[in-house]
Amino acid sequence: MELDGARNLTILKAYLKHMAATSLLPENIHPLTDFLRHHKRHLQRLKRSQRPAVLTLNGKAEVVVQDAKAYQAMMEGVEAMQAQAGIAKGLASMARGQGEPAETVFARLRRKHGFKPAR
C-alpha cells in the first residue's frame, strides 16, 4: 500500500474541520459558570458524547474541554496521520533519488558521537 502524505493531510484537515463544526453546535456550548456549578452532569455528557464542549466567559468562547479518552483517541489519530505523512514524504524523496542509505547515515552518526559499530 502506497502512503500518500497529501491525501492523509487532506483527510486530517477534513476531520478537524468536522470536529470543529460539531463542537460548535449549540448543545456543545456552555457558560463556564454552569460547567462549574454542574460539573458532574457536564462530565457525564462529555464521556457519553465523546465530543468536546466549548465553555464561554461573558458570552465568548474561552476554553474547550473534552473527555480524556476522546482526547487521547484524537491525538493518536493526529499522530498516526503525521507519521504517515512523514513516511510518505520520505518515500517520495527516495523515489526522486534523494536521500542516503541508512548504513551511510548510521556510520556518520557513529563517527560524530563516538560510538563503535555494533557486532
N, C-alpha and C positions, 0 to 999 in steps of 0.2 A: 504494500500500500504506500503510495507516494504521499508525503506530507506537503500540504500547501499552506505556507505561512500567511499569505494574503487572504486566502479563504477562511482560515481559522480566525484571523483578526477581524474579518467581516462578521463572522458568526459571534465572536465575543462582543463586538460593538452592538450588534442587534440584541443580544441577550441583556447587556447592560442597559440599553435603551428601553427594552421591555420591562426590566426590573424597575427602572426609574418611573416609567408610565404607571405601572401597577402600584408602586409605592405611593404615588401622589393621588390615588383615589381618595375620595372624602373619608371613607371608613378607615383609612390608614394615616389620617392626620388628626392629631390630638393636642390640646393645650398641655404644656408641661405641668401646670398645677394639677390638672385632672390625673395625669400619669402619677404624680407624686401622691395624691390622695388615694388613688385606687390602683396602686401598683400591682397587686396580686391579680386583679382582673385583666389588666393590660398584659402582664407576663403570660398568663394562660392563653390569651388571644395570640400573642406573638409565637408561642410554641405551637399552637394549633394551626395557624395560618402559614407559618414559615416565611412570612413576608415582613419586611422592615416597617417601622412606623416613624413618621415624621412628627417630632414634637415642636410645638410653637411656643414662642415667648412674645407677648404683645402682638400676636397675630402674624408673626413672621417665623418661617422655618428656622429653627435654632440647632437642632440635633436630630440624628437618626439613631434609633435603637433597633436591635434585631436579636432574635434567639441565637444563642451561641452555636448550636448545631447547624442552623441555617447559614450563619455567617461562615462557619468552618467549611461547609459544603461549597458555598460561593467562592471562597478563597482558594479551595482546592481546584475548582473548575478554572478559575483565572490562572492559577499557577500551571495547570496542565496545558492550557491554551498557549501560555507564554513559552513553555518548554517546547511544545510542538512547533511554534513559530520560529524559535531559535534553531531547532534541529533542521527545519525546512530551509532556513536561511543558510545554514552551514552546508547542507547538501547541495543547494543551488550554487554556492560559491565553489564547491568542489567540482560540480559539473562544468563550471566555466573554466576549470583548470587553475583556480586559485587555491591557496592553502598549502600545507606541508604535511608529509606523512607523520603519523603520531610518534614514531620512533625518533624522528629528527627533532621534534619538539621536546620529547622527554629527555633526550640526550642534552639538549641545550639547557633545559631546566636543571638537570643533574649537575652540569658544569657550573651553572650560575650559583646554585645553592650548596655546592659541595657534597652532594650525595653520590654514593657509589652505586653502580648498576646492580640491580637485583640478580641473584643467581638462580 
